[in-house]
Amino acid sequence: MTELEHRYAKISLLKVGIAIIGFFLLMSVAVTRCLFNEKGIINIVTTTPYLLKEQQYYNQIICISAKDAGFKQNETNNLMIDLGQTDNLVVKTSDNVFSENLNLLDPDEFYRESVKKFLSDRSKKKLKYSKINISLKKYHNNLHKNIHQLNESHSLKKALNVFWFLKNNINFINAGLILITSLLLMILCELEERSKLLFTIGVITMGIAVALLIITIALSLTSTFFVEQSMGGETAAIVASSVKSLITYLWFNIFLLCIVGFSSILISAKDDEFMHK
């Protein structure tokens, strides 16, 4: 291999390296903004479609716990929670996610929300000496058992561990990727001519934009057809809301990349035209 061929091979490898590292850098920036945007994720997960599915999920837990405690159907219906109560529970669950608390659903809080309407129809004095009080205690214990099993489920733990790992380490990942990208660009600047360098950066930028576009479309389809369609439970709610927030940031990055890429290519074309004249 001649020295010129070796130089071109080195430049080609640099271009590929910058494109790959740049892709991961922009993905990590989008992930960072998503992970630290607690308010944004809560706003998404507390929209009506999400709340309706969470309400259905919570009421399934109530039905199972109440049935095992010996409640009749009409009594179980009075234990069901409405959208407002679901909203309260979801917000507290989201707070737990960002505070690294694996016990997302608080059984005692869940019980208090569930028995509000039930207790409003009965005086506490009468309830204290009635058989229904025994059933309520069983129901409370069942909620603790069922919610504990859900909080300890493998899929939930796995999703939360990934979430917390990224949240705790994403800044270090970003710093490392920025450093590597900067070094590769400095080396490329030494090897490339000015007009070629602008064109190269434009092509790399457009390539990264296309890669991000493919990822964004894939995430949108996955979220719509697999996560949101089968959503029911804390893991799905966390994943769906995080993905939706991430997609928003990725579209913004794609828009900026397209502007930078086209601008670099156009400027390099004008430089070439000027040099030929």
DARAJO-V324913 format. One line per field, one symbol per residue. ss: DSSP state (H for helix, E for strand, - for the rest). Layout:
BEGIN
ss = ???
END
This chain:
BEGIN
ss = --HHHHHHHHHHHHHHHHHHHHHHHHHHHHHHHHH--HHHHHHHH--HHHHHHHHHHHHHHHHHHHHH----HHHHHHH---HHHHHHHHHHHHHHHH--------HHHHHHHH-HHHHH---HHHHH---HHHHHHHHHHHHHHHHHHHH--HHHHHHHHHHHHHHHHHHHHHHHHHHHHHHHHHHHHHH--HHHHHHHHHHHHHHHHHHHHHHHHHHHHHHHHHHH-----HHHHHHHHHHHHHHHHHHHHHHHHHHHHHHHHHHHHHHHHHHH-
END
